């Protein structure tokens, strides 16, 4: 009998490869997940430490509410503002003295109290507001809040732990990847060996492979079919015209345009979390054609005493870290020339080059005051839910069709406006309707919006 192959050697190779792949798989997944356990232990320890009650009399939680309501406009915990930093103030002064000082500081200064006079002089002679309505219990709560130790940022520790975790996970991932690559190589070798063996068996048995008959290339067969060529040309022309029309119709339409500004301003925090009215910053929208870019002095009305982000880190309104928002406030100070340590302006200013978002063509007339003050249109109608935008964007397409549709669907508000009421009554009688839209009152005439 003619020998055509060594089948025993192939079986041995298969068994060897299977055993090798299994050994790598077991060694990879049998590792003890010590890092997650350590992280869990550290987290539990941190929770236990956070749950520990604050030392001293008073409730720091209630004290925080009282501090924000009465003290935060002039004081910070860890930095000088209009008044001195208040963290640890209970350790610097006698509690009975603090009761008197908070209730009526001016009276203590007039009485000649040496400590009160010195504190008054050290802070530039700024008189502190009297708080006779605060009880001694309220003051104890505030002092308990100011006596809490400063929170140390856990970012470095978390970064270290994450780096360590990535190191351990990286080594195990590399091991698994190496095992998979080895298994792949073994499979390739097996396929090559099996192919060689089959060829030997075929040659030993006199098997002849039939040669493939030459066929016409696909592109030549396609070119000879004139009907398919015609249909293809028509489809290409129609699809090209469709996409060209769609492209041309988007020229000048900047919906969802969201540029990066030189100073990050979160509408989500200001208009959403803090509930600031749009027209407090964009006050020109009530009386002018343009809404106007708010002056940085408007920002300083609040940020003169808000030098760092103090929002809740778990709030839905927070997208970035406290350090990020605080750094953006510092950009504001650099622009207006405000020294937060000395609490005064330096006179050195830097212009802020804001990037314009909404920009209508020059031949389009739009008056904010007519829509905001006269028509009573809410800002969100055109600008979208700005109270949810972390970064401001153009929410609407601001196309001619979009504006006309609004004029056709929006009823004119005539309550409290005798001028519109007179016109409304006349036109309502003319058109035989009860409610008039802006289009009924000429809102779709070309000259209303185009010069």
NUROTOR-445545 format. One record per residue (C-alpha): residue number from 1; residue in three letters; y, x, z. Coordinates in pm, whole numbers, plus 50000, padded with zeros to 5 digits. Each point is the difference from the previous one (the first is absolute). Example, Ala and Ser with C-alpha at 12.3 -4.5 7.8 and 13.67 -1.06 7.14 Angstrom:
2
(r 1 'ala' (49550 51230 50780))
(r 2 'ser' (50344 50137 49934))
This chain:
451
(r 1 'unk' (50000 50000 50000))
(r 2 'unk' (50348 50121 49915))
(r 3 'unk' (50237 50045 50294))
(r 4 'unk' (50328 49815 49942))
(r 5 'unk' (50185 50035 50330))
(r 6 'unk' (49981 50075 50369))
(r 7 'unk' (50037 49655 50160))
(r 8 'unk' (49923 50136 50347))
(r 9 'unk' (50310 50224 49989))
(r 10 'unk' (50223 49703 49905))
(r 11 'unk' (49871 49796 50296))
(r 12 'unk' (50065 50287 50233))
(r 13 'unk' (50354 50034 49870))
(r 14 'unk' (50067 49627 50050))
(r 15 'unk' (49868 50006 50356))
(r 16 'unk' (50200 50311 50081))
(r 17 'unk' (50326 49849 49867))
(r 18 'unk' (49943 49675 50189))
(r 19 'unk' (49937 50182 50327))
(r 20 'unk' (50307 50220 49948))
(r 21 'unk' (50231 49701 49935))
(r 22 'unk' (49866 49814 50304))
(r 23 'unk' (50055 50300 50226))
(r 24 'unk' (50364 50029 49891))
(r 25 'unk' (50058 49627 50046))
(r 26 'unk' (49856 49997 50352))
(r 27 'unk' (50195 50310 50105))
(r 28 'unk' (50325 49849 49867))
(r 29 'unk' (49975 49663 50174))
(r 30 'unk' (49847 50124 50327))
(r 31 'unk' (50328 50150 50123))
(r 32 'unk' (50135 49874 50330))
(r 33 'unk' (50340 49825 49952))
(r 34 'unk' (50162 50184 50288))
(r 35 'unk' (50353 49988 49859))
(r 36 'unk' (50027 49617 49991))
(r 37 'unk' (49862 49982 50353))
(r 38 'unk' (50257 50252 50119))
(r 39 'unk' (50277 49807 49825))
(r 40 'unk' (49881 49676 50164))
(r 41 'unk' (50000 50168 50341))
(r 42 'unk' (50349 50133 49944))
(r 43 'unk' (50120 49656 49890))
(r 44 'unk' (49851 49837 50309))
(r 45 'unk' (50164 50262 50217))
(r 46 'unk' (50333 49935 49830))
(r 47 'unk' (49964 49625 50051))
(r 48 'unk' (49921 50054 50366))
(r 49 'unk' (50305 50217 50041))
(r 50 'unk' (50217 49745 49820))
(r 51 'unk' (49866 49722 50219))
(r 52 'unk' (50097 50184 50319))
(r 53 'unk' (50286 49822 50181))
(r 54 'unk' (50341 50160 50004))
(r 55 'unk' (50101 50167 50322))
(r 56 'unk' (50295 49872 50203))
(r 57 'unk' (50142 49659 50074))
(r 58 'unk' (50098 49757 49728))
(r 59 'unk' (49837 49876 49684))
(r 60 'unk' (50063 50239 49705))
(r 61 'unk' (49908 49729 49746))
(r 62 'unk' (50270 49765 50128))
(r 63 'unk' (50225 50302 50042))
(r 64 'unk' (49968 50080 49630))
(r 65 'unk' (50116 49649 49909))
(r 66 'unk' (50297 50026 50235))
(r 67 'unk' (50081 50349 49874))
(r 68 'unk' (50003 49888 49636))
(r 69 'unk' (50213 49695 50083))
(r 70 'unk' (50258 50170 50225))
(r 71 'unk' (49987 50378 49971))
(r 72 'unk' (49878 50100 49654))
(r 73 'unk' (50338 49948 49833))
(r 74 'unk' (50146 50297 50191))
(r 75 'unk' (49703 50193 50139))
(r 76 'unk' (49683 50167 49877))
(r 77 'unk' (49710 50127 50201))
(r 78 'unk' (49988 50358 49875))
(r 79 'unk' (50331 50064 49823))
(r 80 'unk' (50367 49964 50078))
(r 81 'unk' (50173 49704 49837))
(r 82 'unk' (50320 49830 50117))
(r 83 'unk' (49855 50057 50346))
(r 84 'unk' (49757 50263 50134))
(r 85 'unk' (49623 50002 49944))
(r 86 'unk' (49831 49778 50260))
(r 87 'unk' (49645 50132 50021))
(r 88 'unk' (49939 50108 50359))
(r 89 'unk' (50337 49869 50120))
(r 90 'unk' (49834 49861 50314))
(r 91 'unk' (49921 50359 50106))
(r 92 'unk' (50360 50115 49953))
(r 93 'unk' (50176 49739 50213))
(r 94 'unk' (49932 49801 50315))
(r 95 'unk' (49868 49650 49928))
(r 96 'unk' (50263 49827 50216))
(r 97 'unk' (50268 50196 49815))
(r 98 'unk' (49853 49890 49666))
(r 99 'unk' (50012 49635 50110))
(r 100 'unk' (50372 50029 50067))
(r 101 'unk' (50068 50202 49684))
(r 102 'unk' (49825 49753 49769))
(r 103 'unk' (50157 49697 50166))
(r 104 'unk' (50357 50136 49973))
(r 105 'unk' (50057 50364 49903))
(r 106 'unk' (50378 49960 49970))
(r 107 'unk' (50029 49897 50364))
(r 108 'unk' (49809 50310 50113))
(r 109 'unk' (50223 50227 49790))
(r 110 'unk' (50315 49841 50146))
(r 111 'unk' (49862 50043 50351))
(r 112 'unk' (49984 50376 49943))
(r 113 'unk' (49623 50038 50021))
(r 114 'unk' (49950 50368 49908))
(r 115 'unk' (49674 49946 49812))
(r 116 'unk' (50141 49705 49807))
(r 117 'unk' (50320 50189 49908))
(r 118 'unk' (49798 50300 49879))
(r 119 'unk' (49769 49785 49789))
(r 120 'unk' (50300 49820 49850))
(r 121 'unk' (50168 50331 49910))
(r 122 'unk' (49681 50156 49856))
(r 123 'unk' (49968 49714 49750))
(r 124 'unk' (50347 50016 49854))
(r 125 'unk' (50160 49741 50224))
(r 126 'unk' (49816 49709 49840))
(r 127 'unk' (49982 49707 50239))
(r 128 'unk' (49657 49848 50043))
(r 129 'unk' (49967 49622 49967))
(r 130 'unk' (49942 49825 50333))
(r 131 'unk' (49675 49804 50041))
(r 132 'unk' (50045 49782 50310))
(r 133 'unk' (49745 49754 49860))
(r 134 'unk' (49715 50249 50039))
(r 135 'unk' (49813 49966 50326))
(r 136 'unk' (49863 50298 50189))
(r 137 'unk' (49654 49900 49876))
(r 138 'unk' (50126 50013 49641))
(r 139 'unk' (50145 50346 50062))
(r 140 'unk' (49669 50111 50154))
(r 141 'unk' (49824 49888 49683))
(r 142 'unk' (50246 50193 49782))
(r 143 'unk' (49961 50311 50217))
(r 144 'unk' (49621 49966 49979))
(r 145 'unk' (50030 49998 49619))
(r 146 'unk' (50231 50303 49994))
(r 147 'unk' (49770 50186 50242))
(r 148 'unk' (49704 49989 49765))
(r 149 'unk' (49903 50341 49860))
(r 150 'unk' (50092 50068 49642))
(r 151 'unk' (49722 49918 49759))
(r 152 'unk' (49861 50311 49835))
(r 153 'unk' (49928 49948 49633))
(r 154 'unk' (49627 49998 49939))
(r 155 'unk' (50043 50104 49638))
(r 156 'unk' (49917 50373 50049))
(r 157 'unk' (49691 49922 50207))
(r 158 'unk' (49890 49736 49753))
(r 159 'unk' (50054 50241 49713))
(r 160 'unk' (49795 50266 50181))
(r 161 'unk' (49723 49754 50071))
(r 162 'unk' (50007 49880 49643))
(r 163 'unk' (49987 50355 49871))
(r 164 'unk' (49700 50071 50224))
(r 165 'unk' (49830 49683 49886))
(r 166 'unk' (50063 50087 49641))
(r 167 'unk' (49852 50344 50061))
(r 168 'unk' (49677 49863 50145))
(r 169 'unk' (49980 49722 49743))
(r 170 'unk' (50080 50250 49725))
(r 171 'unk' (49710 50226 50087))
(r 172 'unk' (49753 49709 50011))
(r 173 'unk' (50138 49863 49673))
(r 174 'unk' (49959 50337 49835))
(r 175 'unk' (49642 50018 50123))
(r 176 'unk' (49919 49655 49859))
(r 177 'unk' (50172 50086 49673))
(r 178 'unk' (49801 50322 49974))
(r 179 'unk' (49676 49813 50061))
(r 180 'unk' (50083 49746 49727))
(r 181 'unk' (50085 50277 49753))
(r 182 'unk' (49669 50172 50080))
(r 183 'unk' (49806 49674 49947))
(r 184 'unk' (50178 49952 49667))
(r 185 'unk' (49905 50351 49890))
(r 186 'unk' (49639 49942 50101))
(r 187 'unk' (49990 49676 49798))
(r 188 'unk' (50136 50178 49693))
(r 189 'unk' (49736 50273 50035))
(r 190 'unk' (49731 49735 50036))
(r 191 'unk' (50113 49822 49685))
(r 192 'unk' (49996 50326 49803))
(r 193 'unk' (49649 50084 50122))
(r 194 'unk' (49871 49651 49920))
(r 195 'unk' (50153 50018 49651))
(r 196 'unk' (49834 50336 49933))
(r 197 'unk' (49664 49869 50123))
(r 198 'unk' (50020 49691 49777))
(r 199 'unk' (50083 50217 49698))
(r 200 'unk' (49695 50219 50071))
(r 201 'unk' (49774 49695 50030))
(r 202 'unk' (50136 49858 49674))
(r 203 'unk' (49952 50332 49819))
(r 204 'unk' (49643 50036 50131))
(r 205 'unk' (49909 49652 49873))
(r 206 'unk' (50159 50050 49660))
(r 207 'unk' (50274 49743 50046))
(r 208 'unk' (50270 50030 49730))
(r 209 'unk' (50354 49870 50068))
(r 210 'unk' (50133 49792 49707))
(r 211 'unk' (50330 50128 49862))
(r 212 'unk' (50292 49757 50023))
(r 213 'unk' (50111 49859 49666))
(r 214 'unk' (50365 50068 49913))
(r 215 'unk' (50217 49689 50035))
(r 216 'unk' (50349 49912 49878))
(r 217 'unk' (50270 50091 50258))
(r 218 'unk' (50155 49704 50178))
(r 219 'unk' (50352 50069 49884))
(r 220 'unk' (49889 50013 49634))
(r 221 'unk' (49817 49667 50035))
(r 222 'unk' (50311 49852 50162))
(r 223 'unk' (50228 50132 49725))
(r 224 'unk' (49784 49841 49730))
(r 225 'unk' (50031 49654 50163))
(r 226 'unk' (50337 49877 49868))
(r 227 'unk' (49997 49681 50210))
(r 228 'unk' (49971 50191 50328))
(r 229 'unk' (50276 50237 49892))
(r 230 'unk' (50234 49708 49918))
(r 231 'unk' (49931 49820 50331))
(r 232 'unk' (50057 50324 50192))
(r 233 'unk' (50336 50063 49831))
(r 234 'unk' (50118 49645 50073))
(r 235 'unk' (49895 50026 50367))
(r 236 'unk' (50173 50336 50040))
(r 237 'unk' (50323 49866 49848))
(r 238 'unk' (50001 49689 50222))
(r 239 'unk' (49920 50194 50318))
(r 240 'unk' (50264 50262 49913))
(r 241 'unk' (50264 49731 49948))
(r 242 'unk' (49902 49836 50331))
(r 243 'unk' (50031 50319 50203))
(r 244 'unk' (50321 50102 49822))
(r 245 'unk' (50159 49663 50079))
(r 246 'unk' (49890 50025 50362))
(r 247 'unk' (50144 50350 50028))
(r 248 'unk' (50334 49902 49846))
(r 249 'unk' (50029 49696 50231))
(r 250 'unk' (49971 50230 50304))
(r 251 'unk' (50289 50224 49897))
(r 252 'unk' (50266 49976 50272))
(r 253 'unk' (49775 49797 50235))
(r 254 'unk' (49966 50199 50323))
(r 255 'unk' (49795 49762 50215))
(r 256 'unk' (49838 50182 50297))
(r 257 'unk' (50228 50302 49947))
(r 258 'unk' (49982 50183 50334))
(r 259 'unk' (50184 50334 50006))
(r 260 'unk' (49990 50245 50288))
(r 261 'unk' (50334 50004 50183))
(r 262 'unk' (50163 50310 50158))
(r 263 'unk' (49978 49831 50343))
(r 264 'unk' (49698 49782 50068))
(r 265 'unk' (50114 49652 50101))
(r 266 'unk' (49736 49750 50110))
(r 267 'unk' (50101 49639 49932))
(r 268 'unk' (49676 49907 50175))
(r 269 'unk' (50131 50143 50330))
(r 270 'unk' (50367 49903 49969))
(r 271 'unk' (49983 49657 49835))
(r 272 'unk' (49647 49915 50115))
(r 273 'unk' (49934 50136 50349))
(r 274 'unk' (50363 50014 50117))
(r 275 'unk' (50107 49686 49814))
(r 276 'unk' (50326 50145 49865))
(r 277 'unk' (50169 49760 49757))
(r 278 'unk' (50022 50130 49643))
(r 279 'unk' (50372 49921 49987))
(r 280 'unk' (50074 50212 50307))
(r 281 'unk' (49944 50313 49789))
(r 282 'unk' (50075 49847 49658))
(r 283 'unk' (50308 49812 50117))
(r 284 'unk' (50168 50018 49658))
(r 285 'unk' (49741 49756 49862))
(r 286 'unk' (50193 49713 50162))
(r 287 'unk' (50335 50070 49832))
(r 288 'unk' (49942 50234 49708))
(r 289 'unk' (49827 50024 49666))
(r 290 'unk' (49785 50286 50131))
(r 291 'unk' (49808 50010 50326))
(r 292 'unk' (50113 50358 50055))
(r 293 'unk' (49828 50304 50147))
(r 294 'unk' (50046 49997 50379))
(r 295 'unk' (50224 50272 50136))
(r 296 'unk' (49828 50249 50231))
(r 297 'unk' (50250 49889 50265))
(r 298 'unk' (49813 49668 50006))
(r 299 'unk' (49681 50193 50076))
(r 300 'unk' (50177 50188 50279))
(r 301 'unk' (50095 49673 50170))
(r 302 'unk' (49642 50000 50129))
(r 303 'unk' (49878 50356 49947))
(r 304 'unk' (50276 50158 50203))
(r 305 'unk' (49779 49917 50296))
(r 306 'unk' (49663 49992 49821))
(r 307 'unk' (49916 50362 49922))
(r 308 'unk' (49624 49963 49991))
(r 309 'unk' (49751 49735 49898))
(r 310 'unk' (49894 49800 50303))
(r 311 'unk' (49787 49732 49839))
(r 312 'unk' (49652 49905 50103))
(r 313 'unk' (49749 50233 49833))
(r 314 'unk' (49754 49709 49968))
(r 315 'unk' (50254 49770 49836))
(r 316 'unk' (49929 49858 49656))
(r 317 'unk' (50348 50114 49902))
(r 318 'unk' (49922 50370 50038))
(r 319 'unk' (49867 50184 49692))
(r 320 'unk' (50086 50358 50102))
(r 321 'unk' (50000 50211 50313))
(r 322 'unk' (50274 50009 50262))
(r 323 'unk' (50086 50354 49895))
(r 324 'unk' (50050 49890 49638))
(r 325 'unk' (50244 49719 50085))
(r 326 'unk' (50188 50222 50250))
(r 327 'unk' (50042 50268 49732))
(r 328 'unk' (50150 49738 49765))
(r 329 'unk' (50251 49901 50269))
(r 330 'unk' (50094 50368 50025))
(r 331 'unk' (50074 49996 49623))
(r 332 'unk' (50246 49718 50070))
(r 333 'unk' (50167 50211 50271))
(r 334 'unk' (50024 50297 49763))
(r 335 'unk' (50161 49779 49736))
(r 336 'unk' (50271 49854 50228))
(r 337 'unk' (50046 50317 50205))
(r 338 'unk' (49885 49868 50337))
(r 339 'unk' (49898 50238 50277))
(r 340 'unk' (49757 49802 50215))
(r 341 'unk' (50002 50264 50276))
(r 342 'unk' (50378 50007 50040))
(r 343 'unk' (50033 49630 49906))
(r 344 'unk' (50288 50060 49760))
(r 345 'unk' (50075 50040 49630))
(r 346 'unk' (50018 50355 49864))
(r 347 'unk' (50200 49916 49687))
(r 348 'unk' (49735 50156 49774))
(r 349 'unk' (49864 49734 49767))
(r 350 'unk' (49744 49998 49720))
(r 351 'unk' (50000 49735 49726))
(r 352 'unk' (49686 49789 49971))
(r 353 'unk' (49893 49951 49638))
(r 354 'unk' (49835 49659 50015))
(r 355 'unk' (49785 49900 49703))
(r 356 'unk' (50100 49665 49850))
(r 357 'unk' (49714 49748 49976))
(r 358 'unk' (50146 49678 49850))
(r 359 'unk' (50202 50062 49687))
(r 360 'unk' (50096 49723 49756))
(r 361 'unk' (50125 50078 49646))
(r 362 'unk' (50375 50038 49957))
(r 363 'unk' (50024 49681 49792))
(r 364 'unk' (49855 49786 50282))
(r 365 'unk' (50232 49845 50261))
(r 366 'unk' (49854 49923 50342))
(r 367 'unk' (50202 49912 50309))
(r 368 'unk' (49835 50035 50342))
(r 369 'unk' (50263 49795 50183))
(r 370 'unk' (49954 49704 49762))
(r 371 'unk' (49628 49994 50074))
(r 372 'unk' (50004 50099 50369))
(r 373 'unk' (50309 49822 50132))
(r 374 'unk' (50043 49708 49759))
(r 375 'unk' (49644 49922 49892))
(r 376 'unk' (49842 50105 50329))
(r 377 'unk' (49720 50194 49831))
(r 378 'unk' (49793 50207 50243))
(r 379 'unk' (49974 50373 49933))
(r 380 'unk' (49619 49975 49983))
(r 381 'unk' (50024 49766 49698))
(r 382 'unk' (50091 50290 49773))
(r 383 'unk' (49908 50307 50205))
(r 384 'unk' (49668 49878 50138))
(r 385 'unk' (49876 50027 50361))
(r 386 'unk' (50206 50308 50080))
(r 387 'unk' (49909 49967 50367))
(r 388 'unk' (49650 50116 49903))
(r 389 'unk' (50106 50296 49781))
(r 390 'unk' (49962 50345 50149))
(r 391 'unk' (50163 50139 49685))
(r 392 'unk' (50240 49776 49810))
(r 393 'unk' (49905 49905 49645))
(r 394 'unk' (50112 49766 49721))
(r 395 'unk' (49793 49692 50073))
(r 396 'unk' (50103 49778 49705))
(r 397 'unk' (50013 50087 49628))
(r 398 'unk' (50369 49893 49978))
(r 399 'unk' (49952 49900 49637))
(r 400 'unk' (50202 49731 49823))
(r 401 'unk' (49703 49762 50000))
(r 402 'unk' (49949 50049 50373))
(r 403 'unk' (50366 49915 50075))
(r 404 'unk' (50002 49695 49771))
(r 405 'unk' (49682 49861 50156))
(r 406 'unk' (50165 50029 50342))
(r 407 'unk' (50306 49811 49874))
(r 408 'unk' (49778 49727 49856))
(r 409 'unk' (49798 49956 50321))
(r 410 'unk' (50264 50045 50271))
(r 411 'unk' (50189 49693 50124))
(r 412 'unk' (50370 50044 50069))
(r 413 'unk' (50092 49973 50368))
(r 414 'unk' (50306 49778 50032))
(r 415 'unk' (49994 49941 50377))
(r 416 'unk' (50335 50086 50151))
(r 417 'unk' (50156 50090 49664))
(r 418 'unk' (50237 49733 49869))
(r 419 'unk' (50060 50191 49675))
(r 420 'unk' (49634 50001 49904))
(r 421 'unk' (49953 49648 50133))
(r 422 'unk' (50258 49863 49758))
(r 423 'unk' (49847 50180 49702))
(r 424 'unk' (49652 49908 50119))
(r 425 'unk' (50080 49628 50014))
(r 426 'unk' (50151 50003 49652))
(r 427 'unk' (49714 50194 49840))
(r 428 'unk' (49731 49809 50191))
(r 429 'unk' (50141 49678 49857))
(r 430 'unk' (50014 50157 49653))
(r 431 'unk' (49639 50125 50003))
(r 432 'unk' (49864 49710 50205))
(r 433 'unk' (49842 50217 50269))
(r 434 'unk' (50032 50030 50377))
(r 435 'unk' (49978 50380 50024))
(r 436 'unk' (50165 50249 49769))
(r 437 'unk' (49866 50346 49927))
(r 438 'unk' (50211 50302 49923))
(r 439 'unk' (49906 49953 49634))
(r 440 'unk' (50146 49648 50003))
(r 441 'unk' (50329 50147 50118))
(r 442 'unk' (50016 50257 49721))
(r 443 'unk' (49773 50265 50149))
(r 444 'unk' (49832 50069 49665))
(r 445 'unk' (50315 50041 49793))
(r 446 'unk' (50028 50345 49844))
(r 447 'unk' (50356 50057 50122))
(r 448 'unk' (49902 49952 50364))
(r 449 'unk' (49814 50331 50011))
(r 450 'unk' (50110 50190 49687))
(r 451 'unk' (50348 50122 49926))
